[in-house]
Amino acid sequence: MKLINKNGILTFILLLTLLMITGCGNAANDESTSKQSANVTDMDTDTNEDVIQIRLAGTLPVSHHISKALEDYVDLINEKGRGKIDAVYYPSGQLFEDNAILEAIPSGTVEMAQINYDKWSGMVPSSEIFSIPGLYTEFEQIHEALDSEIGEMLREDMQEIGVEPMVWLDFGLAYLASIDEPINSKESFQNKKIRSTGTLSLEFIEDMGASPASVSGAEVTEALSTGVIDAAFSGVTSFASRKYYDFTDYFTGPFFSFPHILVANKKWYDSLPSDIQDILSESADEVMHSVREAAKDEEQKASEESEANGLQYIEPTDEDIQLWYSESENAINNWINRSGERGEELLEKSKELLGKE
């Protein structure tokens, strides 16, 4: 009886010891697991804080060559960023239409955006230098200007309003698509309702005897189909992608040029680490060169598609182009009043570059 009690006591002690050891082990494991979870959480938080989120707002259709280039740009900076950059491109006005971008970029509502350069004319009057009819009418002329002191001056003007120009992008040259008759002479402009793209083109349209209309790119085909406007300035690539040829009969030009621009909020851009700035800037240069190569080909393809669908091209004579330039005198003077000495200097440098009087 006593022996049984002793054995029972020994067994009880052994069981108690095992339970204590197991409990300590589990506590240690729980503590280790807790520490590992904390470490993972800390690591994930640090990683998320290090990743730079970039939203790039675009205004053009997905099929447009600039949209394709910006998709490549986003892929390129994400790849070069090696996990430090998470950029997403939103084409076709998914985030902002073009007019809304004018507020979204300077305010920092969005990090980056693509937009028609002369849309900035209300805030940066010098941006309309390329909208003067009969002045810049060839891709090579625009490239030479933007790669010169002229481009640097325009860059400085944008920076003053809190916008960092990343790169200019070839959208194309500005042609005029019209219903019923070609619009190239002053007589043909009379009493027409024509879509303008900026202040300078608006004044030119008025001086030619027509009525300007402010219509966004996405609304042009509806405005043409319903008779709200008789004609519209745009690039030939838009004639094809937005099927202007379903509602118009002729197009002529180029009257002026349509460079687009990739921009960033300057305060945000300046806050980035230098290596990230280098990635964004160098990648933008790569995209610029690819766009320059694509723009001419795309314009030719779009022209052929438009003509195949019944839109007849009327090639302007040298006299036509000179007329457009001379008839822009009032609009140019008004632009210089808005842009001041900067406008005068840009015009003089442009005329020197282009050999114009």
C-alpha positions in Angstrom: 0.0 0.0 0.0 2.8 2.4 0.9 4.7 1.3 -2.2 1.7 2.1 -4.4 1.5 5.5 -2.9 5.1 6.2 -3.5 4.8 5.2 -7.1 1.8 7.4 -7.5 3.6 10.3 -6.1 6.6 9.8 -8.4 4.3 9.5 -11.4 2.5 12.7 -10.4 5.8 14.6 -10.1 7.0 13.4 -13.5 3.7 14.4 -15.1 3.9 17.8 -13.5 7.5 18.3 -14.6 6.6 17.4 -18.2 3.6 19.8 -18.2 5.9 22.6 -16.9 8.5 22.0 -19.6 5.8 21.8 -22.3 4.3 25.0 -21.1 7.6 26.8 -21.1 8.4 25.6 -24.6 5.0 26.7 -25.9 5.5 30.1 -24.3 8.9 30.4 -25.9 7.4 29.4 -29.2 4.6 31.9 -28.9 7.0 34.6 -28.0 9.2 33.7 -31.0 6.2 33.6 -33.3 5.1 36.9 -31.9 8.5 38.4 -32.6 8.6 37.0 -36.1 5.1 38.4 -36.8 6.2 41.8 -35.5 9.3 41.7 -37.6 7.3 40.8 -40.8 4.9 43.6 -40.1 7.7 46.1 -39.5 9.4 45.0 -42.7 6.2 45.2 -44.7 5.5 48.7 -43.4 9.0 49.9 -44.1 8.8 48.4 -47.7 5.4 50.1 -48.3 6.8 53.4 -47.1 9.7 53.1 -49.4 7.6 52.4 -52.5 6.9 55.6 -54.5 3.3 55.5 -55.8 2.9 57.3 -59.1 -0.4 57.9 -61.0 0.1 59.1 -64.5 -3.1 60.8 -65.9 -3.5 60.7 -69.7 -6.0 62.3 -72.0 -5.6 60.3 -75.2 -7.2 57.0 -76.4 -5.4 53.8 -75.6 -4.7 53.2 -79.3 -2.9 56.5 -79.7 0.9 56.4 -80.2 1.5 58.7 -77.2 -0.7 56.5 -75.0 1.3 53.4 -76.1 4.6 55.3 -75.3 3.4 56.3 -71.9 2.4 52.7 -71.1 6.0 51.8 -72.1 7.2 54.6 -69.9 5.4 53.3 -66.8 6.7 49.8 -67.5 10.2 51.2 -67.9 10.3 53.2 -64.6 8.8 50.3 -62.7 11.4 48.0 -64.0 14.3 50.4 -63.4 12.9 51.2 -59.9 13.4 47.5 -58.8 10.5 47.6 -56.4 10.9 51.2 -55.3 8.4 52.6 -57.9 4.8 51.5 -58.4 3.5 53.5 -61.3 0.2 53.2 -63.1 -1.0 54.8 -66.3 -4.6 56.0 -66.7 -5.4 56.9 -70.3 -8.5 58.3 -72.0 -9.2 60.8 -69.2 -9.9 58.1 -66.7 -8.5 60.2 -63.9 -8.8 63.7 -65.3 -9.9 65.4 -68.5 -7.4 67.8 -70.0 -8.8 71.0 -68.4 -8.9 69.4 -65.0 -5.2 68.4 -65.3 -4.4 72.1 -65.3 -5.4 72.2 -61.6 -4.5 68.7 -60.6 -0.8 68.9 -61.4 0.1 72.3 -59.8 -2.0 71.4 -56.7 -0.4 67.9 -56.4 -3.7 66.1 -56.7 -1.9 63.8 -59.2 1.8 63.1 -59.5 2.2 63.1 -63.3 0.1 63.8 -66.4 0.2 64.1 -70.2 -1.6 67.1 -71.9 -1.6 69.3 -75.0 1.1 71.9 -74.3 -0.9 74.9 -75.3 -3.6 74.1 -72.8 -1.4 75.8 -70.3 -1.8 79.1 -72.1 -4.0 80.7 -69.4 -1.3 80.1 -66.8 1.8 80.1 -69.0 1.2 82.4 -72.0 4.6 81.5 -73.6 3.3 78.0 -74.2 1.4 79.2 -77.2 4.5 79.9 -79.3 3.8 76.7 -81.3 0.1 77.7 -81.9 1.0 80.6 -84.2 -0.5 79.7 -87.6 2.2 79.4 -90.3 5.1 79.5 -87.9 6.0 75.9 -86.8 4.6 73.6 -89.5 7.2 70.7 -89.6 8.3 68.1 -87.0 12.0 68.9 -87.5 11.4 72.6 -86.8 9.7 71.8 -83.5 12.4 69.4 -82.4 15.1 71.9 -83.2 13.3 74.6 -81.2 12.6 72.3 -78.2 16.2 71.1 -78.1 17.5 74.6 -78.1 17.5 77.6 -75.8 13.8 78.0 -76.7 13.0 74.7 -75.0 14.9 75.7 -71.9 13.1 79.0 -71.6 9.7 77.3 -71.9 10.8 74.8 -69.2 11.6 77.6 -66.8 8.2 79.2 -67.4 6.5 76.0 -66.5 8.5 75.5 -63.3 7.4 78.9 -62.1 3.8 77.7 -61.7 4.9 74.5 -59.8 5.0 72.2 -62.8 8.1 70.2 -63.7 8.3 69.5 -67.5 9.6 66.0 -68.0 9.6 65.8 -71.8 7.7 67.1 -74.9 5.9 64.5 -77.0 5.1 64.6 -80.7 1.3 64.5 -81.0 1.3 65.8 -84.6 0.7 68.9 -86.6 -2.6 70.8 -86.5 -4.9 70.3 -89.5 -8.4 71.6 -90.0 -11.1 69.1 -90.8 -14.3 70.6 -92.3 -17.7 69.8 -93.6 -18.8 70.4 -97.2 -15.8 72.5 -98.3 -12.1 72.9 -97.5 -11.2 75.8 -95.2 -8.0 77.4 -96.2 -8.7 80.9 -97.7 -10.1 83.8 -95.7 -13.3 83.6 -97.7 -13.8 80.0 -96.7 -13.5 80.8 -93.0 -16.4 83.2 -93.1 -19.3 82.4 -90.8 -18.0 79.0 -89.9 -18.1 77.6 -86.3 -14.7 76.1 -85.7 -13.2 74.2 -82.7 -10.3 76.1 -81.2 -7.6 74.6 -79.0 -6.3 77.6 -77.2 -6.5 81.4 -76.8 -4.2 82.2 -79.8 -6.0 79.8 -82.2 -9.3 81.2 -80.9 -8.3 84.8 -81.9 -7.0 83.6 -85.2 -10.3 82.0 -86.0 -12.1 85.2 -85.1 -9.7 87.3 -87.2 -10.4 85.0 -90.2 -14.1 85.7 -89.9 -15.3 82.5 -88.2 -16.7 81.8 -84.7 -14.5 79.8 -82.3 -15.9 77.0 -80.2 -14.3 75.4 -77.1 -14.9 71.7 -77.4 -12.8 68.9 -75.7 -11.1 66.3 -77.9 -13.5 63.6 -76.7 -16.6 65.7 -77.7 -15.5 66.8 -81.2 -17.1 64.0 -83.2 -20.5 64.6 -81.5 -20.2 68.3 -82.1 -19.4 67.7 -85.8 -22.2 65.1 -86.2 -24.8 67.4 -84.6 -23.8 70.6 -86.5 -22.6 72.3 -83.3 -19.4 73.1 -85.3 -18.5 73.1 -89.0 -14.8 72.3 -88.6 -12.2 71.4 -86.0 -8.5 71.8 -85.5 -6.8 68.6 -84.4 -4.1 66.2 -85.4 -4.6 63.7 -88.2 -4.1 60.8 -85.7 -7.3 62.0 -84.0 -9.1 62.2 -87.4 -8.5 58.4 -87.6 -8.8 57.3 -83.9 -12.0 59.4 -83.4 -13.3 58.8 -86.9 -13.7 62.4 -88.0 -14.0 61.1 -91.5 -17.6 59.9 -90.6 -18.7 63.5 -90.2 -16.3 65.7 -92.3 -15.3 65.9 -96.0 -12.0 67.8 -96.2 -8.9 68.5 -94.3 -6.0 70.9 -94.9 -2.9 72.1 -93.2 -0.7 71.9 -91.2 -1.6 75.3 -89.8 0.6 75.0 -86.6 1.9 72.3 -84.3 0.5 70.3 -81.4 3.3 69.2 -79.0 2.0 67.5 -76.0 4.0 67.4 -72.7 4.6 65.0 -69.9 4.6 66.9 -66.6 5.0 66.3 -62.9 4.1 68.2 -59.8 7.3 70.1 -59.1 7.1 70.0 -55.3 6.6 66.2 -55.4 9.3 65.7 -58.0 11.8 67.8 -56.1 11.2 65.7 -52.9 12.1 62.5 -54.6 15.5 60.9 -54.1 18.0 61.8 -56.8 18.2 58.2 -58.1 14.4 58.1 -58.6 14.5 61.5 -60.3 17.2 60.1 -62.7 15.0 57.1 -63.5 12.0 59.3 -64.3 14.0 61.8 -66.3 16.2 59.3 -68.3 13.2 57.1 -69.1 11.3 60.2 -70.3 14.1 60.9 -72.7 13.9 57.4 -74.0 10.2 57.7 -74.6 10.6 61.1 -76.3 12.8 59.5 -78.9 10.5 56.6 -79.5 7.5 59.0 -79.9 9.5 61.1 -82.4 10.1 58.1 -84.5 6.5 56.9 -84.3 4.7 60.3 -84.8 5.5 60.7 -88.5 4.6 57.1 -89.3 1.4 57.3 -87.3 0.4 60.6 -89.0 1.0 59.1 -92.4 -1.0 56.0 -91.5 -3.8 58.1 -90.1 -3.8 60.3 -93.2 -4.1 57.3 -95.5 -6.9 55.8 -93.3 -8.8 59.0 -93.3 -8.5 59.5 -97.1 -9.5 55.8 -97.6 -12.7 56.6 -95.7 -13.5 59.6 -97.8 -11.8 62.5 -96.1 -10.1 64.5 -98.9 -6.7 66.2 -98.2 -6.2 69.7 -99.7 -2.5 70.5 -99.6 -1.9 74.2 -98.8 0.3 76.3 -101.1 3.2 78.5 -99.8 0.8 81.4 -100.3 -1.8 79.8 -98.1 0.7 79.3 -95.3 2.0 82.9 -95.6 -1.6 84.1 -95.5 -2.2 82.2 -92.2 0.9 83.7 -90.7 0.2 87.3 -91.8 -3.5 87.0 -90.7 -2.2 86.0 -87.3 -0.7 89.5 -86.7 -3.4 90.6 -84.4 -3.5 87.3 -82.5 0.3 87.5 -82.2 0.3 91.0 -80.8 -2.3 90.0 -78.2 -0.2 87.0 -77.3 2.8 89.3 -76.8 0.7 91.5 -74.6 -0.1 88.5 -72.4 3.4 87.0 -72.4 5.4 90.2 -72.3 9.1 90.3 -73.0 9.3 86.5 -72.8 6.9 86.2 -75.7 8.8 88.8 -77.8 12.1 87.0 -77.1 10.6 83.6 -78.0 9.1 84.9 -81.2 12.4 86.6 -82.3 14.4 83.4 -81.6 11.8 81.3 -83.5 11.9 83.6 -86.5 15.7 83.5 -86.5 15.6 79.7 -86.2 13.0 79.4 -89.0 14.4 82.1 -91.3 11.1 84.1 -91.1 10.8 87.8 -91.3 
